[in-house]
Amino acid sequence: MPLNIAMLWGMVFLGWFILDIRWQANLFQQLELTHQQFAGKT
């Protein structure tokens, strides 16, 4: 049973979405660390 185009694009989108969520989580973690380090400094 061959994969149709919609199924293929759905799998690509799901993989991209999972990677993007992980990347966003890392960004927010880095933001928190940066805030703790530099908050209140001028």
N, C-alpha and C positions, 0 to 999 in steps of 0.2 A: 504494500500500500504506500504509494509515494506521498511525500509531504506536499501540501499545497502552499501557495505563496502566503496566504494569510497566517497559516500555522508557523511558517518560517519567520515572518516578520514579528509575530507574537513572541516567539522564542528570543529573537534579537532584542526586542523591546524589554522583555523581562530581564535578560542578562544586563542590559544597559542600566535599567532602573536599579537593580541590586547593587551594581558597582557605584552608581551615583549616590545611593543612600549611604554606602560605606564612606565614600569621599566626603560627603556632607558631614557625617559624624566626626571624621578626623578634623575637618575644618573647625567645627564648633569646639572640639576638645582643645585645639591649638589656640583658638580665640580666648577660651577661659584661662589657659596658662599664661597667655600674653597679658590679659587683663590683670591677673594676680601679680604679675611681675612689674607692670608699669603703671598700675592704677594710682592716680594722685600725683604722679611725677610730672614736672613741667620742663 
